[in-house]
Amino acid sequence: MKTLVRYNPYELLDVSPFGLLDSLFENDGAFGLDARLPAVDVRETDSAFVVEAELPGLTEKDIELKIERGVLTISASGKDETGDEKKEKFLRQERRAWKFSRSFTLPDAADETKADASFKNGILSVEIGKKPETSPRKIEIKAA
């Protein structure tokens, strides 16, 4: 005896763990929606907060850094080298113009005026100093 099964058009989309839709949301390189977002590490030292981003193929001139209202923003844009498009006929072209922007909310202890950045071997390093710790001040009460 056969069982009657209701038609489900969403089955065609293959939402299984290894399906097409799931692969769109993974950061697995060429097919992920965020494939152009750089990998970033954020760490804290005794005196600063450090943000390190992998930006291979870029130079320090390609990158824009901003700190505004407690938010650090790293952004860049460019066009991949594809040669002279008028003279060449592409059989396949996957490299395109691109841009990205990543923003990070800074902790209250971060001192926005003490920020330094360096770029070496494709790694952007941003160091944001900490504000000096403020301990409660004891107020002496005088007799009137």
FENHUQUI-V117723 format. One record per pair of residues at least 6 apart in sequence whose C-alpha atoms are under 8 Angstrom apart, sorted by the first residue. I is the first residue (numbers start at 1). GAP is how many residues later the second one is. Records with the same first field share a line. If there is no record, write none. Layout:
I: GAP, GAP
This chain:
13: 6, 7, 8
14: 6, 7
15: 6, 7
16: 6
23: 8, 9
24: 7, 8, 9
25: 7, 8, 9
26: 6, 7, 8
27: 6, 7, 8
28: 7
29: 6
36: 62, 63, 64
37: 63, 64, 65
38: 15, 16, 17
39: 14, 15
40: 11, 12, 13, 14
41: 10, 11, 12
42: 7, 8, 9, 10
43: 6, 7, 8
44: 6
47: 82, 83
48: 62, 79, 80, 81, 82
49: 61, 78, 79, 80, 81
50: 75, 76, 77, 78
51: 73, 74, 75, 76
52: 71, 72, 73, 74
53: 70, 71, 72
54: 68, 69, 70
55: 67, 68, 69
56: 65, 66, 67
57: 65
58: 64
59: 60, 63
60: 59
62: 14, 15, 16
63: 11, 12, 13, 14
64: 9, 10, 11, 12
65: 7, 8, 9, 10
66: 6, 7, 8
67: 6, 45
70: 35, 36, 37, 38, 42
71: 32, 33, 34, 35
72: 31, 32, 33, 34
73: 28, 29, 30, 31
74: 27, 28, 29
75: 24, 25, 26, 27
76: 23, 24, 25
77: 20, 21, 22, 23
78: 19, 20, 21
79: 17, 18, 19
80: 15, 16, 17, 18
81: 14
82: 13
109: 21, 22
110: 18, 19, 20, 21
111: 17, 18, 19, 20
112: 16, 17
114: 14, 15, 16
115: 11, 12, 13, 14
116: 10, 11, 12
117: 7, 8, 9, 10
118: 6, 7, 8
119: 6
